[in-house]
Amino acid sequence: METNDWAKLQEELLKAQLSVIRNHLRNAEPGEHGRKPSQAKSLSHISIITDVLSTAGSPLHVSEIIRLVNEQYGVTLDRESVVSALTKKVKKGVTFTRTGPNIFGLKEI
């Protein structure tokens, strides 16, 4: 295996491990580093969406993003506002990519 292929494999393994750790922390009992609904209020909607997409590891349809944000953070997002905000970020070339109609992902660093 070439060094570049090995590095890509290691990156994917680390992303998967990080996703498992984040899910564990998110599902932990309150007081065990899990997010409480009150903590979600202090985060911006964009940072919550970024976290959801990071955990997912792949682009998601806006409906799935909204569902996961509600499920994981207890925050209800307005569909049009989410699409508008993400589209603006995509056009600026910041943080997000659009891979299909209303399908958004995180920009590779």
Phi and psi restraints in degrees (range 20) as a CNS / XPLOR table:
assign (resid 1 and name C) (resid 2 and name N)
       (resid 2 and name CA) (resid 2 and name C) 1.0 -73.1 20.0 2
assign (resid 2 and name N) (resid 2 and name CA)
       (resid 2 and name C) (resid 3 and name N) 1.0 157.4 20.0 2
assign (resid 2 and name C) (resid 3 and name N)
       (resid 3 and name CA) (resid 3 and name C) 1.0 -58.2 20.0 2
assign (resid 3 and name N) (resid 3 and name CA)
       (resid 3 and name C) (resid 4 and name N) 1.0 -41.9 20.0 2
assign (resid 3 and name C) (resid 4 and name N)
       (resid 4 and name CA) (resid 4 and name C) 1.0 -64.3 20.0 2
assign (resid 4 and name N) (resid 4 and name CA)
       (resid 4 and name C) (resid 5 and name N) 1.0 -42.5 20.0 2
assign (resid 4 and name C) (resid 5 and name N)
       (resid 5 and name CA) (resid 5 and name C) 1.0 -64.5 20.0 2
assign (resid 5 and name N) (resid 5 and name CA)
       (resid 5 and name C) (resid 6 and name N) 1.0 -40.9 20.0 2
assign (resid 5 and name C) (resid 6 and name N)
       (resid 6 and name CA) (resid 6 and name C) 1.0 -62.9 20.0 2
assign (resid 6 and name N) (resid 6 and name CA)
       (resid 6 and name C) (resid 7 and name N) 1.0 -43.2 20.0 2
assign (resid 6 and name C) (resid 7 and name N)
       (resid 7 and name CA) (resid 7 and name C) 1.0 -63.8 20.0 2
assign (resid 7 and name N) (resid 7 and name CA)
       (resid 7 and name C) (resid 8 and name N) 1.0 -40.9 20.0 2
assign (resid 7 and name C) (resid 8 and name N)
       (resid 8 and name CA) (resid 8 and name C) 1.0 -64.6 20.0 2
assign (resid 8 and name N) (resid 8 and name CA)
       (resid 8 and name C) (resid 9 and name N) 1.0 -40.0 20.0 2
assign (resid 8 and name C) (resid 9 and name N)
       (resid 9 and name CA) (resid 9 and name C) 1.0 -62.8 20.0 2
assign (resid 9 and name N) (resid 9 and name CA)
       (resid 9 and name C) (resid 10 and name N) 1.0 -45.1 20.0 2
assign (resid 9 and name C) (resid 10 and name N)
       (resid 10 and name CA) (resid 10 and name C) 1.0 -62.3 20.0 2
assign (resid 10 and name N) (resid 10 and name CA)
       (resid 10 and name C) (resid 11 and name N) 1.0 -39.6 20.0 2
assign (resid 10 and name C) (resid 11 and name N)
       (resid 11 and name CA) (resid 11 and name C) 1.0 -61.7 20.0 2
assign (resid 11 and name N) (resid 11 and name CA)
       (resid 11 and name C) (resid 12 and name N) 1.0 -45.3 20.0 2
assign (resid 11 and name C) (resid 12 and name N)
       (resid 12 and name CA) (resid 12 and name C) 1.0 -64.2 20.0 2
assign (resid 12 and name N) (resid 12 and name CA)
       (resid 12 and name C) (resid 13 and name N) 1.0 -39.5 20.0 2
assign (resid 12 and name C) (resid 13 and name N)
       (resid 13 and name CA) (resid 13 and name C) 1.0 -63.5 20.0 2
assign (resid 13 and name N) (resid 13 and name CA)
       (resid 13 and name C) (resid 14 and name N) 1.0 -42.6 20.0 2
assign (resid 13 and name C) (resid 14 and name N)
       (resid 14 and name CA) (resid 14 and name C) 1.0 -66.3 20.0 2
assign (resid 14 and name N) (resid 14 and name CA)
       (resid 14 and name C) (resid 15 and name N) 1.0 -38.4 20.0 2
assign (resid 14 and name C) (resid 15 and name N)
       (resid 15 and name CA) (resid 15 and name C) 1.0 -62.3 20.0 2
assign (resid 15 and name N) (resid 15 and name CA)
       (resid 15 and name C) (resid 16 and name N) 1.0 -41.7 20.0 2
assign (resid 15 and name C) (resid 16 and name N)
       (resid 16 and name CA) (resid 16 and name C) 1.0 -64.9 20.0 2
assign (resid 16 and name N) (resid 16 and name CA)
       (resid 16 and name C) (resid 17 and name N) 1.0 -41.6 20.0 2
assign (resid 16 and name C) (resid 17 and name N)
       (resid 17 and name CA) (resid 17 and name C) 1.0 -63.8 20.0 2
assign (resid 17 and name N) (resid 17 and name CA)
       (resid 17 and name C) (resid 18 and name N) 1.0 -42.9 20.0 2
assign (resid 17 and name C) (resid 18 and name N)
       (resid 18 and name CA) (resid 18 and name C) 1.0 -62.8 20.0 2
assign (resid 18 and name N) (resid 18 and name CA)
       (resid 18 and name C) (resid 19 and name N) 1.0 -39.0 20.0 2
assign (resid 18 and name C) (resid 19 and name N)
       (resid 19 and name CA) (resid 19 and name C) 1.0 -62.1 20.0 2
assign (resid 19 and name N) (resid 19 and name CA)
       (resid 19 and name C) (resid 20 and name N) 1.0 -42.1 20.0 2
assign (resid 19 and name C) (resid 20 and name N)
       (resid 20 and name CA) (resid 20 and name C) 1.0 -64.3 20.0 2
assign (resid 20 and name N) (resid 20 and name CA)
       (resid 20 and name C) (resid 21 and name N) 1.0 -42.9 20.0 2
assign (resid 20 and name C) (resid 21 and name N)
       (resid 21 and name CA) (resid 21 and name C) 1.0 -63.7 20.0 2
assign (resid 21 and name N) (resid 21 and name CA)
       (resid 21 and name C) (resid 22 and name N) 1.0 -44.8 20.0 2
assign (resid 21 and name C) (resid 22 and name N)
       (resid 22 and name CA) (resid 22 and name C) 1.0 -62.8 20.0 2
assign (resid 22 and name N) (resid 22 and name CA)
       (resid 22 and name C) (resid 23 and name N) 1.0 -41.6 20.0 2
assign (resid 22 and name C) (resid 23 and name N)
       (resid 23 and name CA) (resid 23 and name C) 1.0 -62.9 20.0 2
assign (resid 23 and name N) (resid 23 and name CA)
       (resid 23 and name C) (resid 24 and name N) 1.0 -40.4 20.0 2
assign (resid 23 and name C) (resid 24 and name N)
       (resid 24 and name CA) (resid 24 and name C) 1.0 -62.8 20.0 2
assign (resid 24 and name N) (resid 24 and name CA)
       (resid 24 and name C) (resid 25 and name N) 1.0 -46.9 20.0 2
assign (resid 24 and name C) (resid 25 and name N)
       (resid 25 and name CA) (resid 25 and name C) 1.0 -64.3 20.0 2
assign (resid 25 and name N) (resid 25 and name CA)
       (resid 25 and name C) (resid 26 and name N) 1.0 -37.9 20.0 2
assign (resid 25 and name C) (resid 26 and name N)
       (resid 26 and name CA) (resid 26 and name C) 1.0 -67.3 20.0 2
assign (resid 26 and name N) (resid 26 and name CA)
       (resid 26 and name C) (resid 27 and name N) 1.0 -34.6 20.0 2
assign (resid 26 and name C) (resid 27 and name N)
       (resid 27 and name CA) (resid 27 and name C) 1.0 -93.9 20.0 2
assign (resid 27 and name N) (resid 27 and name CA)
       (resid 27 and name C) (resid 28 and name N) 1.0 2.3 20.0 2
assign (resid 27 and name C) (resid 28 and name N)
       (resid 28 and name CA) (resid 28 and name C) 1.0 -68.5 20.0 2
assign (resid 28 and name N) (resid 28 and name CA)
       (resid 28 and name C) (resid 29 and name N) 1.0 158.1 20.0 2
assign (resid 28 and name C) (resid 29 and name N)
       (resid 29 and name CA) (resid 29 and name C) 1.0 -62.3 20.0 2
assign (resid 29 and name N) (resid 29 and name CA)
       (resid 29 and name C) (resid 30 and name N) 1.0 147.5 20.0 2
assign (resid 29 and name C) (resid 30 and name N)
       (resid 30 and name CA) (resid 30 and name C) 1.0 -53.3 20.0 2
assign (resid 30 and name N) (resid 30 and name CA)
       (resid 30 and name C) (resid 31 and name N) 1.0 135.7 20.0 2
assign (resid 30 and name C) (resid 31 and name N)
       (resid 31 and name CA) (resid 31 and name C) 1.0 94.3 20.0 2
assign (resid 31 and name N) (resid 31 and name CA)
       (resid 31 and name C) (resid 32 and name N) 1.0 -9.8 20.0 2
assign (resid 31 and name C) (resid 32 and name N)
       (resid 32 and name CA) (resid 32 and name C) 1.0 -107.6 20.0 2
assign (resid 32 and name N) (resid 32 and name CA)
       (resid 32 and name C) (resid 33 and name N) 1.0 34.3 20.0 2
assign (resid 32 and name C) (resid 33 and name N)
       (resid 33 and name CA) (resid 33 and name C) 1.0 79.2 20.0 2
assign (resid 33 and name N) (resid 33 and name CA)
       (resid 33 and name C) (resid 34 and name N) 1.0 5.0 20.0 2
assign (resid 33 and name C) (resid 34 and name N)
       (resid 34 and name CA) (resid 34 and name C) 1.0 -75.0 20.0 2
assign (resid 34 and name N) (resid 34 and name CA)
       (resid 34 and name C) (resid 35 and name N) 1.0 151.4 20.0 2
assign (resid 34 and name C) (resid 35 and name N)
       (resid 35 and name CA) (resid 35 and name C) 1.0 -75.7 20.0 2
assign (resid 35 and name N) (resid 35 and name CA)
       (resid 35 and name C) (resid 36 and name N) 1.0 134.1 20.0 2
assign (resid 35 and name C) (resid 36 and name N)
       (resid 36 and name CA) (resid 36 and name C) 1.0 -95.9 20.0 2
assign (resid 36 and name N) (resid 36 and name CA)
       (resid 36 and name C) (resid 37 and name N) 1.0 154.5 20.0 2
assign (resid 36 and name C) (resid 37 and name N)
       (resid 37 and name CA) (resid 37 and name C) 1.0 -53.0 20.0 2
assign (resid 37 and name N) (resid 37 and name CA)
       (resid 37 and name C) (resid 38 and name N) 1.0 -34.8 20.0 2
assign (resid 37 and name C) (resid 38 and name N)
       (resid 38 and name CA) (resid 38 and name C) 1.0 -66.4 20.0 2
assign (resid 38 and name N) (resid 38 and name CA)
       (resid 38 and name C) (resid 39 and name N) 1.0 -29.0 20.0 2
assign (resid 38 and name C) (resid 39 and name N)
       (resid 39 and name CA) (resid 39 and name C) 1.0 -68.6 20.0 2
assign (resid 39 and name N) (resid 39 and name CA)
       (resid 39 and name C) (resid 40 and name N) 1.0 -34.4 20.0 2
assign (resid 39 and name C) (resid 40 and name N)
       (resid 40 and name CA) (resid 40 and name C) 1.0 -63.0 20.0 2
assign (resid 40 and name N) (resid 40 and name CA)
       (resid 40 and name C) (resid 41 and name N) 1.0 -30.9 20.0 2
assign (resid 40 and name C) (resid 41 and name N)
       (resid 41 and name CA) (resid 41 and name C) 1.0 -65.4 20.0 2
assign (resid 41 and name N) (resid 41 and name CA)
       (resid 41 and name C) (resid 42 and name N) 1.0 -27.7 20.0 2
assign (resid 41 and name C) (resid 42 and name N)
       (resid 42 and name CA) (resid 42 and name C) 1.0 -83.8 20.0 2
assign (resid 42 and name N) (resid 42 and name CA)
       (resid 42 and name C) (resid 43 and name N) 1.0 -9.3 20.0 2
assign (resid 42 and name C) (resid 43 and name N)
       (resid 43 and name CA) (resid 43 and name C) 1.0 -96.5 20.0 2
assign (resid 43 and name N) (resid 43 and name CA)
       (resid 43 and name C) (resid 44 and name N) 1.0 146.5 20.0 2
assign (resid 43 and name C) (resid 44 and name N)
       (resid 44 and name CA) (resid 44 and name C) 1.0 -74.5 20.0 2
assign (resid 44 and name N) (resid 44 and name CA)
       (resid 44 and name C) (resid 45 and name N) 1.0 157.7 20.0 2
assign (resid 44 and name C) (resid 45 and name N)
       (resid 45 and name CA) (resid 45 and name C) 1.0 -60.8 20.0 2
assign (resid 45 and name N) (resid 45 and name CA)
       (resid 45 and name C) (resid 46 and name N) 1.0 -38.2 20.0 2
assign (resid 45 and name C) (resid 46 and name N)
       (resid 46 and name CA) (resid 46 and name C) 1.0 -64.5 20.0 2
assign (resid 46 and name N) (resid 46 and name CA)
       (resid 46 and name C) (resid 47 and name N) 1.0 -40.1 20.0 2
assign (resid 46 and name C) (resid 47 and name N)
       (resid 47 and name CA) (resid 47 and name C) 1.0 -68.8 20.0 2
assign (resid 47 and name N) (resid 47 and name CA)
       (resid 47 and name C) (resid 48 and name N) 1.0 -34.2 20.0 2
assign (resid 47 and name C) (resid 48 and name N)
       (resid 48 and name CA) (resid 48 and name C) 1.0 -66.7 20.0 2
assign (resid 48 and name N) (resid 48 and name CA)
       (resid 48 and name C) (resid 49 and name N) 1.0 -44.8 20.0 2
assign (resid 48 and name C) (resid 49 and name N)
       (resid 49 and name CA) (resid 49 and name C) 1.0 -62.6 20.0 2
assign (resid 49 and name N) (resid 49 and name CA)
       (resid 49 and name C) (resid 50 and name N) 1.0 -41.0 20.0 2
assign (resid 49 and name C) (resid 50 and name N)
       (resid 50 and name CA) (resid 50 and name C) 1.0 -59.8 20.0 2
assign (resid 50 and name N) (resid 50 and name CA)
       (resid 50 and name C) (resid 51 and name N) 1.0 -43.8 20.0 2
assign (resid 50 and name C) (resid 51 and name N)
       (resid 51 and name CA) (resid 51 and name C) 1.0 -63.5 20.0 2
assign (resid 51 and name N) (resid 51 and name CA)
       (resid 51 and name C) (resid 52 and name N) 1.0 -43.1 20.0 2
assign (resid 51 and name C) (resid 52 and name N)
       (resid 52 and name CA) (resid 52 and name C) 1.0 -62.8 20.0 2
assign (resid 52 and name N) (resid 52 and name CA)
       (resid 52 and name C) (resid 53 and name N) 1.0 -44.3 20.0 2
assign (resid 52 and name C) (resid 53 and name N)
       (resid 53 and name CA) (resid 53 and name C) 1.0 -68.2 20.0 2
assign (resid 53 and name N) (resid 53 and name CA)
       (resid 53 and name C) (resid 54 and name N) 1.0 -36.3 20.0 2
assign (resid 53 and name C) (resid 54 and name N)
       (resid 54 and name CA) (resid 54 and name C) 1.0 -63.4 20.0 2
assign (resid 54 and name N) (resid 54 and name CA)
       (resid 54 and name C) (resid 55 and name N) 1.0 -44.1 20.0 2
assign (resid 54 and name C) (resid 55 and name N)
       (resid 55 and name CA) (resid 55 and name C) 1.0 -65.8 20.0 2
assign (resid 55 and name N) (resid 55 and name CA)
       (resid 55 and name C) (resid 56 and name N) 1.0 -39.5 20.0 2
assign (resid 55 and name C) (resid 56 and name N)
       (resid 56 and name CA) (resid 56 and name C) 1.0 -65.5 20.0 2
assign (resid 56 and name N) (resid 56 and name CA)
       (resid 56 and name C) (resid 57 and name N) 1.0 -36.1 20.0 2
assign (resid 56 and name C) (resid 57 and name N)
       (resid 57 and name CA) (resid 57 and name C) 1.0 79.3 20.0 2
assign (resid 57 and name N) (resid 57 and name CA)
       (resid 57 and name C) (resid 58 and name N) 1.0 1.0 20.0 2
assign (resid 57 and name C) (resid 58 and name N)
       (resid 58 and name CA) (resid 58 and name C) 1.0 -154.0 20.0 2
assign (resid 58 and name N) (resid 58 and name CA)
       (resid 58 and name C) (resid 59 and name N) 1.0 162.3 20.0 2
assign (resid 58 and name C) (resid 59 and name N)
       (resid 59 and name CA) (resid 59 and name C) 1.0 -60.5 20.0 2
assign (resid 59 and name N) (resid 59 and name CA)
       (resid 59 and name C) (resid 60 and name N) 1.0 149.3 20.0 2
assign (resid 59 and name C) (resid 60 and name N)
       (resid 60 and name CA) (resid 60 and name C) 1.0 -132.1 20.0 2
assign (resid 60 and name N) (resid 60 and name CA)
       (resid 60 and name C) (resid 61 and name N) 1.0 151.1 20.0 2
assign (resid 60 and name C) (resid 61 and name N)
       (resid 61 and name CA) (resid 61 and name C) 1.0 -70.1 20.0 2
assign (resid 61 and name N) (resid 61 and name CA)
       (resid 61 and name C) (resid 62 and name N) 1.0 149.0 20.0 2
assign (resid 61 and name C) (resid 62 and name N)
       (resid 62 and name CA) (resid 62 and name C) 1.0 -56.6 20.0 2
assign (resid 62 and name N) (resid 62 and name CA)
       (resid 62 and name C) (resid 63 and name N) 1.0 -34.6 20.0 2
assign (resid 62 and name C) (resid 63 and name N)
       (resid 63 and name CA) (resid 63 and name C) 1.0 -63.5 20.0 2
assign (resid 63 and name N) (resid 63 and name CA)
       (resid 63 and name C) (resid 64 and name N) 1.0 -39.1 20.0 2
assign (resid 63 and name C) (resid 64 and name N)
       (resid 64 and name CA) (resid 64 and name C) 1.0 -70.8 20.0 2
assign (resid 64 and name N) (resid 64 and name CA)
       (resid 64 and name C) (resid 65 and name N) 1.0 -38.7 20.0 2
assign (resid 64 and name C) (resid 65 and name N)
       (resid 65 and name CA) (resid 65 and name C) 1.0 -59.5 20.0 2
assign (resid 65 and name N) (resid 65 and name CA)
       (resid 65 and name C) (resid 66 and name N) 1.0 -48.2 20.0 2
assign (resid 65 and name C) (resid 66 and name N)
       (resid 66 and name CA) (resid 66 and name C) 1.0 -62.0 20.0 2
assign (resid 66 and name N) (resid 66 and name CA)
       (resid 66 and name C) (resid 67 and name N) 1.0 -42.1 20.0 2
assign (resid 66 and name C) (resid 67 and name N)
       (resid 67 and name CA) (resid 67 and name C) 1.0 -62.8 20.0 2
assign (resid 67 and name N) (resid 67 and name CA)
       (resid 67 and name C) (resid 68 and name N) 1.0 -45.8 20.0 2
assign (resid 67 and name C) (resid 68 and name N)
       (resid 68 and name CA) (resid 68 and name C) 1.0 -67.0 20.0 2
assign (resid 68 and name N) (resid 68 and name CA)
       (resid 68 and name C) (resid 69 and name N) 1.0 -38.4 20.0 2
assign (resid 68 and name C) (resid 69 and name N)
       (resid 69 and name CA) (resid 69 and name C) 1.0 -62.0 20.0 2
assign (resid 69 and name N) (resid 69 and name CA)
       (resid 69 and name C) (resid 70 and name N) 1.0 -43.7 20.0 2
assign (resid 69 and name C) (resid 70 and name N)
       (resid 70 and name CA) (resid 70 and name C) 1.0 -65.3 20.0 2
assign (resid 70 and name N) (resid 70 and name CA)
       (resid 70 and name C) (resid 71 and name N) 1.0 -42.7 20.0 2
assign (resid 70 and name C) (resid 71 and name N)
       (resid 71 and name CA) (resid 71 and name C) 1.0 -67.2 20.0 2
assign (resid 71 and name N) (resid 71 and name CA)
       (resid 71 and name C) (resid 72 and name N) 1.0 -43.5 20.0 2
assign (resid 71 and name C) (resid 72 and name N)
       (resid 72 and name CA) (resid 72 and name C) 1.0 -88.8 20.0 2
assign (resid 72 and name N) (resid 72 and name CA)
       (resid 72 and name C) (resid 73 and name N) 1.0 -28.7 20.0 2
assign (resid 72 and name C) (resid 73 and name N)
       (resid 73 and name CA) (resid 73 and name C) 1.0 -119.3 20.0 2
assign (resid 73 and name N) (resid 73 and name CA)
       (resid 73 and name C) (resid 74 and name N) 1.0 -9.9 20.0 2
assign (resid 73 and name C) (resid 74 and name N)
       (resid 74 and name CA) (resid 74 and name C) 1.0 69.4 20.0 2
assign (resid 74 and name N) (resid 74 and name CA)
       (resid 74 and name C) (resid 75 and name N) 1.0 24.2 20.0 2
assign (resid 74 and name C) (resid 75 and name N)
       (resid 75 and name CA) (resid 75 and name C) 1.0 -110.9 20.0 2
assign (resid 75 and name N) (resid 75 and name CA)
       (resid 75 and name C) (resid 76 and name N) 1.0 129.9 20.0 2
assign (resid 75 and name C) (resid 76 and name N)
       (resid 76 and name CA) (resid 76 and name C) 1.0 -96.9 20.0 2
assign (resid 76 and name N) (resid 76 and name CA)
       (resid 76 and name C) (resid 77 and name N) 1.0 121.6 20.0 2
assign (resid 76 and name C) (resid 77 and name N)
       (resid 77 and name CA) (resid 77 and name C) 1.0 -103.6 20.0 2
assign (resid 77 and name N) (resid 77 and name CA)
       (resid 77 and name C) (resid 78 and name N) 1.0 148.2 20.0 2
assign (resid 77 and name C) (resid 78 and name N)
       (resid 78 and name CA) (resid 78 and name C) 1.0 -83.7 20.0 2
assign (resid 78 and name N) (resid 78 and name CA)
       (resid 78 and name C) (resid 79 and name N) 1.0 125.7 20.0 2
assign (resid 78 and name C) (resid 79 and name N)
       (resid 79 and name CA) (resid 79 and name C) 1.0 -55.6 20.0 2
assign (resid 79 and name N) (resid 79 and name CA)
       (resid 79 and name C) (resid 80 and name N) 1.0 -49.0 20.0 2
assign (resid 79 and name C) (resid 80 and name N)
       (resid 80 and name CA) (resid 80 and name C) 1.0 -63.6 20.0 2
assign (resid 80 and name N) (resid 80 and name CA)
       (resid 80 and name C) (resid 81 and name N) 1.0 -37.6 20.0 2
assign (resid 80 and name C) (resid 81 and name N)
       (resid 81 and name CA) (resid 81 and name C) 1.0 -65.7 20.0 2
assign (resid 81 and name N) (resid 81 and name CA)
       (resid 81 and name C) (resid 82 and name N) 1.0 -40.9 20.0 2
assign (resid 81 and name C) (resid 82 and name N)
       (resid 82 and name CA) (resid 82 and name C) 1.0 -64.7 20.0 2
assign (resid 82 and name N) (resid 82 and name CA)
       (resid 82 and name C) (resid 83 and name N) 1.0 -48.7 20.0 2
assign (resid 82 and name C) (resid 83 and name N)
       (resid 83 and name CA) (resid 83 and name C) 1.0 -60.5 20.0 2
assign (resid 83 and name N) (resid 83 and name CA)
       (resid 83 and name C) (resid 84 and name N) 1.0 -44.0 20.0 2
assign (resid 83 and name C) (resid 84 and name N)
       (resid 84 and name CA) (resid 84 and name C) 1.0 -61.8 20.0 2
assign (resid 84 and name N) (resid 84 and name CA)
       (resid 84 and name C) (resid 85 and name N) 1.0 -48.5 20.0 2
assign (resid 84 and name C) (resid 85 and name N)
       (resid 85 and name CA) (resid 85 and name C) 1.0 -63.6 20.0 2
assign (resid 85 and name N) (resid 85 and name CA)
       (resid 85 and name C) (resid 86 and name N) 1.0 -44.1 20.0 2
assign (resid 85 and name C) (resid 86 and name N)
       (resid 86 and name CA) (resid 86 and name C) 1.0 -68.4 20.0 2
assign (resid 86 and name N) (resid 86 and name CA)
       (resid 86 and name C) (resid 87 and name N) 1.0 -38.7 20.0 2
assign (resid 86 and name C) (resid 87 and name N)
       (resid 87 and name CA) (resid 87 and name C) 1.0 -62.9 20.0 2
assign (resid 87 and name N) (resid 87 and name CA)
       (resid 87 and name C) (resid 88 and name N) 1.0 -40.7 20.0 2
assign (resid 87 and name C) (resid 88 and name N)
       (resid 88 and name CA) (resid 88 and name C) 1.0 -62.0 20.0 2
assign (resid 88 and name N) (resid 88 and name CA)
       (resid 88 and name C) (resid 89 and name N) 1.0 -41.8 20.0 2
assign (resid 88 and name C) (resid 89 and name N)
       (resid 89 and name CA) (resid 89 and name C) 1.0 -65.8 20.0 2
assign (resid 89 and name N) (resid 89 and name CA)
       (resid 89 and name C) (resid 90 and name N) 1.0 -39.5 20.0 2
assign (resid 89 and name C) (resid 90 and name N)
       (resid 90 and name CA) (resid 90 and name C) 1.0 -62.4 20.0 2
assign (resid 90 and name N) (resid 90 and name CA)
       (resid 90 and name C) (resid 91 and name N) 1.0 -46.1 20.0 2
assign (resid 90 and name C) (resid 91 and name N)
       (resid 91 and name CA) (resid 91 and name C) 1.0 -62.7 20.0 2
assign (resid 91 and name N) (resid 91 and name CA)
       (resid 91 and name C) (resid 92 and name N) 1.0 -33.4 20.0 2
assign (resid 91 and name C) (resid 92 and name N)
       (resid 92 and name CA) (resid 92 and name C) 1.0 -78.5 20.0 2
assign (resid 92 and name N) (resid 92 and name CA)
       (resid 92 and name C) (resid 93 and name N) 1.0 -12.8 20.0 2
assign (resid 92 and name C) (resid 93 and name N)
       (resid 93 and name CA) (resid 93 and name C) 1.0 77.7 20.0 2
assign (resid 93 and name N) (resid 93 and name CA)
       (resid 93 and name C) (resid 94 and name N) 1.0 24.7 20.0 2
assign (resid 93 and name C) (resid 94 and name N)
       (resid 94 and name CA) (resid 94 and name C) 1.0 -110.5 20.0 2
assign (resid 94 and name N) (resid 94 and name CA)
       (resid 94 and name C) (resid 95 and name N) 1.0 124.7 20.0 2
assign (resid 94 and name C) (resid 95 and name N)
       (resid 95 and name CA) (resid 95 and name C) 1.0 67.7 20.0 2
assign (resid 95 and name N) (resid 95 and name CA)
       (resid 95 and name C) (resid 96 and name N) 1.0 -45.8 20.0 2
assign (resid 95 and name C) (resid 96 and name N)
       (resid 96 and name CA) (resid 96 and name C) 1.0 -114.7 20.0 2
assign (resid 96 and name N) (resid 96 and name CA)
       (resid 96 and name C) (resid 97 and name N) 1.0 156.2 20.0 2
assign (resid 96 and name C) (resid 97 and name N)
       (resid 97 and name CA) (resid 97 and name C) 1.0 -124.7 20.0 2
assign (resid 97 and name N) (resid 97 and name CA)
       (resid 97 and name C) (resid 98 and name N) 1.0 158.5 20.0 2
assign (resid 97 and name C) (resid 98 and name N)
       (resid 98 and name CA) (resid 98 and name C) 1.0 -116.5 20.0 2
assign (resid 98 and name N) (resid 98 and name CA)
       (resid 98 and name C) (resid 99 and name N) 1.0 118.9 20.0 2
assign (resid 98 and name C) (resid 99 and name N)
       (resid 99 and name CA) (resid 99 and name C) 1.0 -103.9 20.0 2
assign (resid 99 and name N) (resid 99 and name CA)
       (resid 99 and name C) (resid 100 and name N) 1.0 -6.5 20.0 2
assign (resid 99 and name C) (resid 100 and name N)
       (resid 100 and name CA) (resid 100 and name C) 1.0 -176.3 20.0 2
assign (resid 100 and name N) (resid 100 and name CA)
       (resid 100 and name C) (resid 101 and name N) 1.0 -178.1 20.0 2
assign (resid 100 and name C) (resid 101 and name N)
       (resid 101 and name CA) (resid 101 and name C) 1.0 -59.6 20.0 2
assign (resid 101 and name N) (resid 101 and name CA)
       (resid 101 and name C) (resid 102 and name N) 1.0 114.2 20.0 2
assign (resid 101 and name C) (resid 102 and name N)
       (resid 102 and name CA) (resid 102 and name C) 1.0 58.3 20.0 2
assign (resid 102 and name N) (resid 102 and name CA)
       (resid 102 and name C) (resid 103 and name N) 1.0 27.5 20.0 2
assign (resid 102 and name C) (resid 103 and name N)
       (resid 103 and name CA) (resid 103 and name C) 1.0 -114.5 20.0 2
assign (resid 103 and name N) (resid 103 and name CA)
       (resid 103 and name C) (resid 104 and name N) 1.0 120.5 20.0 2
assign (resid 103 and name C) (resid 104 and name N)
       (resid 104 and name CA) (resid 104 and name C) 1.0 -124.1 20.0 2
assign (resid 104 and name N) (resid 104 and name CA)
       (resid 104 and name C) (resid 105 and name N) 1.0 147.5 20.0 2
assign (resid 104 and name C) (resid 105 and name N)
       (resid 105 and name CA) (resid 105 and name C) 1.0 -139.6 20.0 2
assign (resid 105 and name N) (resid 105 and name CA)
       (resid 105 and name C) (resid 106 and name N) 1.0 179.4 20.0 2
assign (resid 105 and name C) (resid 106 and name N)
       (resid 106 and name CA) (resid 106 and name C) 1.0 -89.8 20.0 2
assign (resid 106 and name N) (resid 106 and name CA)
       (resid 106 and name C) (resid 107 and name N) 1.0 141.2 20.0 2
assign (resid 106 and name C) (resid 107 and name N)
       (resid 107 and name CA) (resid 107 and name C) 1.0 -70.8 20.0 2
assign (resid 107 and name N) (resid 107 and name CA)
       (resid 107 and name C) (resid 108 and name N) 1.0 135.1 20.0 2
assign (resid 107 and name C) (resid 108 and name N)
       (resid 108 and name CA) (resid 108 and name C) 1.0 -67.8 20.0 2
assign (resid 108 and name N) (resid 108 and name CA)
       (resid 108 and name C) (resid 109 and name N) 1.0 139.3 20.0 2
